[in-house]
Amino acid sequence: MVRNVSGDWREEVSYSEQLGDIATMLAADGYNLGVEENGHRVALTVSPGPDACEDCLVPKDVFRGIAAHQLGIEGDLIDITYPADLPGYSGSAH
């Protein structure tokens, strides 16, 4: 959870909300983004839908950098699980 403070105004925005644009882009390529907050750490799970574009995912380090920038936290606080890391995943049937 991030708190944006400006003067007397405070807004709490969840990491899921902050990653909304990234989730939308992933969805366009057939992926779902799961976000789990655990203290100061964030776990991001990218899971494929039936029409996922395997070649559309950037390397994890690039994704971590994008997410860190979007969330305003250090990249080493972000754990990423890609489809290949998921149990039973054997790639696209296409």
MIDOSE-1310 file (N, C-alpha, C; in nm, 2 decimals, decimal comma, always signed):
residues 94
mvrn	+0,09/-0,12/+0,00/+0,00/+0,00/+0,00/+0,09/+0,12/+0,00; +0,06/+0,21/-0,09/+0,14/+0,34/-0,09/+0,05/+0,45/-0,05; +0,11/+0,54/+0,02/+0,04/+0,66/+0,07/+0,10/+0,78/+0,00; +0,02/+0,85/-0,08/+0,06/+0,97/-0,14/+0,02/+1,08/-0,05
vsgd	+0,11/+1,17/-0,01/+0,08/+1,28/+0,08/+0,11/+1,41/+0,01; +0,02/+1,50/+0,01/+0,04/+1,63/-0,04/-0,04/+1,73/+0,04; +0,04/+1,80/+0,12/-0,03/+1,90/+0,22/-0,11/+1,82/+0,32; -0,23/+1,85/+0,33/-0,32/+1,78/+0,43/-0,40/+1,67/+0,36
wree	-0,37/+1,65/+0,23/-0,45/+1,55/+0,16/-0,37/+1,41/+0,15; -0,44/+1,30/+0,18/-0,37/+1,17/+0,18/-0,46/+1,08/+0,10; -0,39/+1,00/+0,02/-0,46/+0,90/-0,06/-0,39/+0,76/-0,05; -0,46/+0,66/-0,02/-0,40/+0,53/-0,01/-0,43/+0,45/-0,14
vsys	-0,33/+0,40/-0,21/-0,35/+0,33/-0,33/-0,28/+0,20/-0,32; -0,36/+0,09/-0,35/-0,30/-0,04/-0,34/-0,20/-0,06/-0,46; -0,11/-0,16/-0,44/-0,02/-0,20/-0,55/-0,10/-0,25/-0,67; -0,21/-0,32/-0,65/-0,29/-0,37/-0,76/-0,34/-0,25/-0,84
eqlg	-0,39/-0,15/-0,77/-0,44/-0,03/-0,85/-0,33/+0,04/-0,92; -0,21/+0,05/-0,86/-0,10/+0,11/-0,93/-0,05/+0,03/-1,05; -0,07/-0,10/-1,05/-0,03/-0,18/-1,16/-0,14/-0,20/-1,27; -0,25/-0,13/-1,26/-0,36/-0,14/-1,35/-0,32/-0,13/-1,49
diat	-0,24/-0,04/-1,53/-0,20/-0,02/-1,67/-0,12/-0,14/-1,72; -0,03/-0,19/-1,63/+0,05/-0,31/-1,67/-0,04/-0,43/-1,68; -0,14/-0,45/-1,59/-0,23/-0,56/-1,60/-0,31/-0,55/-1,73; -0,35/-0,43/-1,77/-0,43/-0,42/-1,89/-0,34/-0,46/-2,01
mlaa	-0,22/-0,42/-2,02/-0,13/-0,45/-2,13/-0,11/-0,60/-2,13; -0,09/-0,67/-2,01/-0,07/-0,81/-2,01/-0,20/-0,88/-2,06; -0,31/-0,83/-2,02/-0,44/-0,89/-2,06/-0,45/-0,89/-2,21; -0,40/-0,78/-2,28/-0,41/-0,77/-2,42/-0,33/-0,88/-2,49
dgyn	-0,23/-0,93/-2,42/-0,15/-1,04/-2,47/-0,19/-1,18/-2,42; -0,30/-1,18/-2,34/-0,36/-1,31/-2,30/-0,31/-1,35/-2,16; -0,26/-1,26/-2,08/-0,21/-1,29/-1,95/-0,29/-1,23/-1,84; -0,29/-1,29/-1,72/-0,35/-1,23/-1,60/-0,23/-1,19/-1,50
lgve	-0,25/-1,08/-1,43/-0,15/-1,04/-1,33/-0,21/-1,05/-1,19; -0,15/-1,14/-1,11/-0,19/-1,15/-0,97/-0,09/-1,07/-0,89; -0,14/-0,99/-0,79/-0,06/-0,91/-0,70/-0,08/-0,94/-0,56; +0,02/-0,97/-0,49/+0,01/-1,01/-0,34/+0,11/-0,92/-0,26
engh	+0,05/-0,85/-0,17/+0,14/-0,76/-0,08/+0,17/-0,84/+0,04; +0,30/-0,84/+0,08/+0,34/-0,91/+0,20/+0,44/-0,82/+0,27; +0,39/-0,74/+0,36/+0,47/-0,64/+0,42/+0,52/-0,54/+0,32; +0,66/-0,53/+0,31/+0,72/-0,43/+0,22/+0,74/-0,50/+0,08
rval	+0,72/-0,63/+0,08/+0,75/-0,71/-0,05/+0,62/-0,72/-0,13; +0,64/-0,74/-0,26/+0,53/-0,75/-0,35/+0,56/-0,88/-0,44; +0,46/-0,97/-0,45/+0,47/-1,08/-0,53/+0,38/-1,06/-0,65; +0,44/-1,07/-0,77/+0,36/-1,06/-0,90/+0,36/-1,19/-0,97
tvsp	+0,24/-1,24/-1,00/+0,23/-1,37/-1,07/+0,17/-1,34/-1,21; +0,24/-1,37/-1,31/+0,18/-1,36/-1,45/+0,14/-1,50/-1,49; +0,01/-1,52/-1,51/-0,04/-1,65/-1,55/-0,11/-1,64/-1,69; -0,09/-1,74/-1,77/-0,14/-1,74/-1,91/-0,28/-1,78/-1,92
gpda	-0,35/-1,71/-2,01/-0,49/-1,75/-2,05/-0,47/-1,85/-2,16; -0,58/-1,89/-2,22/-0,58/-1,99/-2,33/-0,51/-1,94/-2,46; -0,52/-1,80/-2,48/-0,46/-1,75/-2,60/-0,34/-1,66/-2,57; -0,26/-1,70/-2,47/-0,14/-1,61/-2,43/-0,04/-1,62/-2,54
cedc	+0,02/-1,50/-2,56/+0,13/-1,49/-2,66/+0,26/-1,51/-2,58; +0,32/-1,63/-2,60/+0,45/-1,66/-2,53/+0,56/-1,56/-2,56; +0,57/-1,52/-2,68/+0,68/-1,43/-2,72/+0,66/-1,28/-2,68; +0,54/-1,25/-2,62/+0,51/-1,11/-2,58/+0,56/-1,07/-2,44
lvpk	+0,61/-1,17/-2,36/+0,66/-1,13/-2,23/+0,80/-1,09/-2,24; +0,83/-0,98/-2,17/+0,97/-0,93/-2,16/+1,04/-1,01/-2,06; +1,17/-1,01/-2,06/+1,25/-1,08/-1,95/+1,21/-1,03/-1,81; +1,22/-1,12/-1,71/+1,18/-1,08/-1,58/+1,25/-0,96/-1,53
dvfr	+1,38/-0,94/-1,55/+1,45/-0,82/-1,50/+1,39/-0,69/-1,56; +1,35/-0,70/-1,69/+1,28/-0,58/-1,75/+1,15/-0,56/-1,69; +1,07/-0,66/-1,67/+0,94/-0,65/-1,60/+0,95/-0,60/-1,46; +1,06/-0,65/-1,39/+1,08/-0,60/-1,25/+1,11/-0,45/-1,25
giaa	+1,19/-0,40/-1,35/+1,22/-0,26/-1,36/+1,10/-0,18/-1,38; +1,01/-0,22/-1,47/+0,89/-0,15/-1,51/+0,80/-0,15/-1,38; +0,78/-0,26/-1,32/+0,70/-0,27/-1,20/+0,75/-0,18/-1,08; +0,88/-0,18/-1,06/+0,94/-0,10/-0,96/+0,92/+0,04/-0,98
hqlg	+0,94/+0,09/-1,11/+0,91/+0,23/-1,14/+0,77/+0,26/-1,12; +0,67/+0,18/-1,16/+0,53/+0,20/-1,14/+0,49/+0,21/-0,99; +0,55/+0,12/-0,91/+0,52/+0,11/-0,77/+0,60/+0,21/-0,69; +0,71/+0,26/-0,74/+0,79/+0,35/-0,66/+0,87/+0,28/-0,55
iegd	+0,90/+0,15/-0,57/+0,98/+0,08/-0,47/+1,10/+0,02/-0,54; +1,20/-0,04/-0,46/+1,32/-0,10/-0,51/+1,28/-0,23/-0,58; +1,34/-0,26/-0,69/+1,32/-0,39/-0,76/+1,34/-0,51/-0,68; +1,44/-0,51/-0,58/+1,47/-0,63/-0,51/+1,36/-0,66/-0,41
lidi	+1,25/-0,57/-0,40/+1,14/-0,60/-0,31/+1,03/-0,67/-0,39; +1,05/-0,70/-0,52/+0,95/-0,75/-0,60/+0,99/-0,90/-0,64; +0,90/-0,99/-0,61/+0,92/-1,13/-0,65/+0,82/-1,15/-0,77; +0,88/-1,21/-0,88/+0,80/-1,23/-1,00/+0,80/-1,38/-1,03
typa	+0,67/-1,43/-1,06/+0,65/-1,56/-1,11/+0,60/-1,55/-1,25; +0,67/-1,61/-1,34/+0,62/-1,62/-1,48/+0,56/-1,75/-1,51; +0,49/-1,76/-1,62/+0,42/-1,89/-1,65/+0,51/-2,01/-1,65; +0,64/-2,00/-1,70/+0,73/-2,11/-1,69/+0,76/-2,16/-1,55
dlpg	+0,74/-2,07/-1,45/+0,77/-2,10/-1,31/+0,65/-2,17/-1,25; +0,53/-2,17/-1,31/+0,41/-2,23/-1,25/+0,41/-2,38/-1,26; +0,37/-2,45/-1,16/+0,36/-2,60/-1,16/+0,27/-2,64/-1,28; +0,32/-2,74/-1,35/+0,24/-2,80/-1,46/+0,24/-2,72/-1,59
ysgs	+0,30/-2,61/-1,59/+0,30/-2,53/-1,72/+0,39/-2,59/-1,82; +0,34/-2,62/-1,94/+0,42/-2,68/-2,05/+0,42/-2,60/-2,17; +0,38/-2,47/-2,16/+0,38/-2,39/-2,28/+0,25/-2,39/-2,35; +0,24/-2,31/-2,45/+0,12/-2,29/-2,53/+0,08/-2,42/-2,61
ah	-0,04/-2,44/-2,63/-0,09/-2,55/-2,72/-0,09/-2,51/-2,86; -0,05/-2,39/-2,89/-0,06/-2,34/-3,03/+0,06/-2,39/-3,11
